[in-house]
Amino acid sequence: MDIREGEEGEVIEEQEVEKKSHKSLPQKITGWIAIVICLLLLPILIANLVIIVKGSLNPDEIPTVMGFAPMAVVTNSMNTGEPDAIRAGDMVVTRQTDPDTLEVGDIIMFQSGQTAVIHRIVAYDQETDTFTTKGDANNTEDLDPVAKDRIIGKFMQRVPRVGDFILFSRTPLGMLICIGIPILLFLGYDFVAKRVTRRKEVKS
């Protein structure tokens, strides 16, 4: 008699565990949406925080994140109209590289005063050990030669239209949204999960 009661108790416990572990379709959908948005927003938020902190500590240098520099493009100096051309509103990613490995034709990001410029190398002067750069859409070369110590990195990737969002995410409202949306989604997920659980308990 005691053995049967123990077996029935174990069966009941297993059924309760299965009910708790089983998620409804709304729970799954809400959970996946929360995960996807967090994967998109949190890296942007972390990168922005690192850039802001580094920029505050070293205002004379363009900040990077682990050697990478994600920057929003604000001009059309590289926009030739080609499908893969760099346009205003895009985000570009550059990576720190050995300046001695750069060649004519490479696209680089370099520091010009307090701003970053992304242009193409069109010439190299061995005597001064500097590069001459030019925007693909510009008619003339840049006036100031680029010394190697001013180079931030070599162009790696362009992400269309993301630059506008990057600029927005660095504003107080943008950072609040990047933090607030994931929190609201997790709260919504928890709310939906509790309501579904209560409905199941009432039906049973």
N, C-alpha and C positions, 0 to 999 in steps of 0.2 A: 504493500500500500504506500509506503513511504517512497519507494523507488518510482512508482507511477506518478506520484505528485511531483517528484523532482523532474521527471521527464517532461510532464505537462508544463511545469514552470519554465523549463529551458525552451520549449517550443514557443510559449507565449513571449518570452524575452526576445527570441530570434525574430518573431513576427514584428515586434515593436521596433527593433533595430532596423529591419527592412523598411518599415513605414517611414522612419525618420530619415533613412539614407536615400529614399526615393524622392526625387525632386520633380515637381510639376513642370509643364512646358513654360509657363510664365517665369518661373524661378530660373530655369536654364537660360532662357532668352535674356532676362535681366542681368544674370550673372556674366554671360558672355559679352554683352554690351559694355558692362562695367570694366571687364578685363581689357577689352580692345581699346576703349577710350583711355584707360589708365596707361596702357602701353604706349599710346600716342602722346599723351599730355605730360606724363611724368618725366620722360627723358628731356623734353623741351624745357620743362620747369627747372630740372636739375642743371641743365646746361646754362640756362639763363642766370641762375643763381651763382654758378661758378664764374661766369663771365662778369657779372656785376661786382662780385667780391674782388676778383682779380683786377678789374678795371679801377676799383676804388683804391686798392693797395698800390697799384702801379699805373697811374693815370697816363703816363707817357708811352705805355706799351699797349699794343692791341692784344687783348686776352685770348688764350686758346684753351681748349679742353683736351687734355691728354695728347697734345700735339696737333689736334684738329681744330680748325677755325670755321664754325658755321656762321655765315654772314648773309644778311639780307642785301640784295642788290637794289640800289635806289636810282640808278641812272641807266640809260640805254646806250652807253658808249660801246658796248659789245654786241648790240643787237643789229645784226646784218639782215634780219628778216628770214634767215634760214631756220628750219624747224628746231635744230639743236642749239641755236644761238642763245647766249645769256641775255635775259631781259630784266628790266626793272620789275620788281615784285617777286623775282625768283630767289631761292636760297642756294648759295654755293657753299661747297665744303672743300677746304684745302687742307693739306697735310704738310707738316714741317719736313723739309728735305734738305739734303746737302746742296748748297748753292753751286758747288763745283760740278754737279751732275746735270744742271739745267742747260738747255739748249735753245737755240733760236726756234721759235714756233711754239714753245711751251707757254701755257697760261699760268701766270703767277699772281699771288696777292702780296702787295707790299704796302708798307706804311708811308703815308704822305701827310706829314703834320700829325694831326690827331685823328685822321681818318684812314680807312683801308681802301685800297684801289685794286681792282682785278683787271689786268690787261695782259696782252700777249707780248712776249719777247720778240723783237724784230732785229736786234743787233747786239753784239757784245764787243766791248772795247778792252783789249788786252792791256793797254797801257794804264788805264785808270781802274781796270778790274770792275767795270760797271756794265749794267744792262740798259739798253734803250728799249722802251716799251711803247705800246700804242693800242688804243681801243680799236677793235675790229671795225666799228662803225664810224670812227673818227677819220678825218682827212689828213691830219698831221700827227706826227709822233709826239709823245710827251716831252715837255721841255727839259725836265730834270732827269738826269741819268739815275738809275736805281742801284745803290750800293748793296752788296750782298748782306750786310747786317740789317738792312731794312726789309728784307724778304720775310714774309710771314709763312708762306707755304706754296706748294704747287697745287693747281686746280685738280680736283678729283671728280666731283660730281655736281650736277645741277638738278635742283628739284623745283619744277615750275610752280609759281604762285605761292609757294610756302613762305617766301620772304616777307610778304605782307602780314602773314599770321605771326611770324617771328617778331616783327616790330611791334605788333599789337600785344603779344604776350609779355613784352618787356615793360609795358605800362602797368600802373597799379591795378587797373581794372582787368587787364589781361592776365596778370599773375593771380588775381583773385579767382578768375574763372578757371584757370589751370588747376588751382587747388580745390576750388569749390565743387566743380563738376564731378570728379571722382568720389568725393565725400558724399555728395547727394545721391550718386548712383548706388553706392554701398548701403546708404541708409534706406533707399528705395528697395533694394534687394532684400534687406533684412525685414522691412515692413511687409513686402509681398510674401516672403517665406513664412512669417508668423501668421499672416491671415490665412494662407493655404493650409497650414498645420491646424489652426483652430477649426476651419471648416471640416477637415477630415475627422477631427476629434468629435465634433458635433454630430456628423453623419454616422460615425461608428457607435 
